Amino acid sequence: MEQIQRTVRHFQEELETLKTRLLEMGGLAEEQVRMAVKGLVDRDRDLLDQTLTGDQPVNNLHIEIDSRCFTLLALYQPMAADLRTIVAAVKINTNLERVGDLAINIAEAAHRYTLHPPVKKLIDIPRMASIAQTMLRDALDAFVRRDVDLAQQVLREDDYLDSLKTQIFRELLTYMLQDPSTIEPALDLILVSRHLERIGDHATNIAEDVIFIVSARDVRHHTTDIDPLPPA
């Protein structure tokens, strides 16, 4: 009995460490996004260069977290909610790594944008970035706290992010039609808005995983007729 208790305790400790490392990775990815957008708004090429070369810590954590997940699965053969948590952690890990990649993409587009005169004052893109970062933070908090309500809030925010992306596209299209010299930099701003929307999508993926962990419901395609898995 004592051996079983020690095993259970060790498993729970390893699971908490896994969650902590995911939060660390999320913080790093979010900071990369913040730096990329700030570099764009301030036209700060040094900050953009720092973003482009700063993704190694995220990549290192990506490898470490995958290893932790596979070790937990192999050594403890968890069941029910614990199994769902670890499987979700593997997926969340991939989503966070892709957020880091998208920050790099934003920095690359921003670099190109700084080679041209500004098309317009940037208002909606920083707003998109703020929403996407909040969504990512809330999704990870929901994962750690097993908070379905917070996860649902992230899903709702995604619609607003999509509408901002559409608004940015329409506005920049007007600039391009009026002045062909703005086409190249405006396209880079459209790319940035698309990358920010994708970051929101990854936050949404994490929020959907939270709902799956807690209630065993798969809401990835927003269907309501999927039979839930047996509760833990």
Secondary structure by P-SEA (a helix, b strand, c coil): caaaaaaaaaaaaaaaaaaaaaaaaaaaaaaaaaaaaaaaaaccaaaaaaaaacaaaaaaaaaaaaaaaaaaaacccccaaaaaaaaaaaaaaaaaaaaaaaaaaaaaaaaaaacccccccccaaaaaaaaaaaaaaaaaaaaaaccaaaaaaaaaaaaaaaaaaaaaaaaaaaaaaacccaaaaaaaaaaaaaaaaaaaaaaaaaaaaaaaaacccccccccccccccccc
